[in-house]
Amino acid sequence: LRDKKLTIGAARKILVSNLEEVNKMQKLSDYLLRLNRLESGKNVFGMSKVDLKKVAVKAIGKRRVKSDLEKSVVVGNEDALSELVGILLDNAFKYSTKDKSVSIKVKDKQIDVSDKGIGIPKSDLPYIFDRFYRSDKSRTKDGYGLGLSIAKQIADLHGAKIKVESKPGAGSTFKVIFS
């Protein structure tokens, strides 16, 4: 930027690029702080009766997904559970093929998020909830490898389990099962 020959247009381009990088670093810092709070093992949010249908609707927002939502009440934190479902939906869209076929189902204290994407190789499945883990195929996409780790911590704090069914080239289904 100290170059005397630098045009205003080129300087703007550099500044925009720098701001994008600063925003990425902020997002990474926020993820790490959130994960640290969740991993502390303390319940960092209040719990009450929550309808998983309402959680799903909140997480879906304006996204276009195929949905099959039934009322299903669990004890939890609506905002945290919406974050969990949002992470699963973000990943489903990120790794879906061109048609972006993503679906969500809520029934019997369970949330299923499915896509028809690239799928996850069997050899990667044991590691997908580890922080910073990204399989070879996922490294071409934006991200830090923290989303599923955060989702797992939220599920654990709610006494829920996350199970994954995936087939390379056919897609994945993440199931959040509450007891």
C-alpha positions in Angstrom: 0.0 0.0 0.0 3.0 2.3 0.3 3.8 2.0 -3.4 3.4 5.4 -4.9 2.3 3.9 -8.2 -0.6 2.0 -6.6 -4.0 3.1 -8.0 -7.0 3.6 -5.7 -8.7 0.6 -7.4 -5.7 -1.7 -6.7 -5.6 -0.4 -3.1 -9.3 -1.1 -2.6 -8.8 -4.6 -4.0 -6.0 -5.2 -1.5 -8.1 -3.8 1.4 -11.1 -5.9 0.5 -8.9 -9.0 0.4 -7.4 -8.1 3.8 -10.9 -7.6 5.3 -12.0 -11.0 4.0 -9.0 -12.6 5.7 -9.7 -10.7 8.9 -13.3 -11.9 8.8 -12.1 -15.5 8.3 -9.8 -15.2 11.3 -12.6 -13.8 13.4 -14.8 -16.7 12.4 -12.1 -19.2 13.3 -11.5 -17.5 16.7 -15.2 -17.5 17.4 -15.4 -21.3 16.6 -12.4 -22.0 18.8 -13.8 -20.1 21.7 -17.2 -21.7 21.3 -15.6 -25.2 21.2 -13.5 -24.5 24.2 -16.6 -23.4 26.2 -18.4 -26.6 25.2 -15.5 -28.9 25.9 -15.1 -27.5 29.4 -17.8 -30.0 30.3 -19.9 -27.4 32.1 -23.4 -26.8 30.9 -23.0 -23.4 29.4 -26.7 -22.8 28.7 -30.1 -23.2 30.4 -32.2 -26.2 29.7 -36.0 -26.3 29.3 -38.6 -28.2 27.3 -37.9 -27.7 23.5 -39.8 -28.8 20.5 -37.4 -30.2 17.9 -39.7 -29.2 15.2 -39.3 -25.6 16.2 -35.5 -26.1 16.4 -35.5 -27.5 12.9 -37.6 -24.6 11.5 -35.3 -22.1 13.1 -32.2 -23.8 11.7 -33.7 -24.2 8.2 -34.4 -20.4 8.0 -34.6 -19.5 4.3 -32.8 -22.6 3.0 -34.7 -24.8 0.6 -34.8 -28.3 2.1 -37.2 -31.2 1.9 -38.7 -31.4 5.4 -40.8 -33.9 7.3 -41.3 -32.4 10.8 -43.3 -33.7 13.6 -43.6 -32.3 17.1 -41.0 -33.9 19.4 -40.3 -32.5 22.8 -36.9 -32.9 24.6 -35.1 -31.1 27.4 -32.5 -28.8 25.9 -31.5 -25.3 24.9 -33.2 -24.1 21.7 -30.4 -21.9 20.5 -27.7 -24.5 21.0 -29.8 -27.2 19.3 -30.6 -24.8 16.4 -26.8 -24.3 16.1 -26.2 -28.0 16.0 -28.9 -28.5 13.3 -27.6 -25.5 11.4 -24.1 -27.0 11.3 -25.5 -30.3 9.9 -27.5 -28.4 7.3 -24.5 -26.2 6.3 -22.4 -29.3 5.8 -25.2 -31.1 3.9 -25.4 -28.1 1.5 -21.6 -27.7 1.3 -21.0 -31.3 0.3 -24.1 -31.9 -1.8 -23.9 -32.3 -5.5 -25.3 -29.8 -8.0 -28.9 -30.5 -7.3 -28.4 -29.6 -3.6 -30.9 -32.2 -2.5 -31.0 -31.8 1.3 -33.7 -33.1 3.6 -34.4 -32.9 7.3 -36.7 -35.1 9.4 -37.9 -34.8 13.0 -39.7 -37.7 14.6 -39.6 -39.5 18.0 -36.9 -37.5 19.7 -34.6 -37.7 16.6 -33.4 -35.3 13.9 -32.1 -36.7 10.6 -30.3 -34.4 8.1 -29.6 -36.1 4.8 -27.9 -35.1 1.5 -27.2 -36.7 -1.8 -23.6 -35.4 -1.8 -20.1 -36.7 -2.1 -20.4 -39.0 1.0 -17.7 -39.8 3.5 -15.3 -42.7 3.1 -15.6 -45.4 5.7 -12.0 -44.9 6.7 -12.7 -41.2 7.6 -15.9 -41.8 9.7 -14.1 -42.4 13.1 -12.4 -39.0 12.8 -15.1 -36.6 11.5 -16.0 -35.3 14.9 -12.3 -34.5 15.8 -11.5 -30.8 15.8 -9.7 -29.7 12.6 -10.2 -33.1 10.9 -11.0 -32.8 7.2 -11.1 -35.7 4.8 -9.1 -35.4 1.6 -12.3 -34.7 -0.4 -13.5 -32.0 1.9 -10.3 -30.0 1.8 -11.4 -28.3 -1.4 -14.3 -26.7 0.4 -14.2 -23.7 2.8 -14.1 -24.5 6.5 -11.9 -25.3 9.4 -12.9 -28.7 10.4 -14.6 -27.5 13.6 -18.3 -27.6 12.8 -18.9 -31.3 13.5 -16.8 -31.1 16.6 -19.0 -28.3 17.9 -22.1 -30.2 16.9 -20.9 -33.3 18.8 -20.2 -31.3 21.9 -23.7 -29.7 21.8 -25.2 -33.2 21.4 -23.1 -34.6 24.3 -24.2 -31.8 26.6 -27.8 -32.7 25.7 -27.3 -36.4 26.4 -27.9 -37.0 22.7 -25.9 -39.2 20.3 -24.9 -38.4 16.7 -24.7 -41.3 14.3 -23.6 -41.1 10.7 -24.6 -43.3 7.7 -22.6 -42.4 4.6 -21.8 -43.9 1.2 -19.2 -42.3 -1.0 -20.9 -40.8 -4.1 -24.4 -41.3 -2.7 -24.5 -38.9 0.3 -24.7 -38.9 4.1 -27.3 -38.9 6.8 -26.5 -37.5 10.3 -28.9 -38.7 13.0 -29.2 -36.8 16.3 -30.9 -39.2 18.8 -32.1 -37.9 22.2 -32.8 -40.3 25.1 
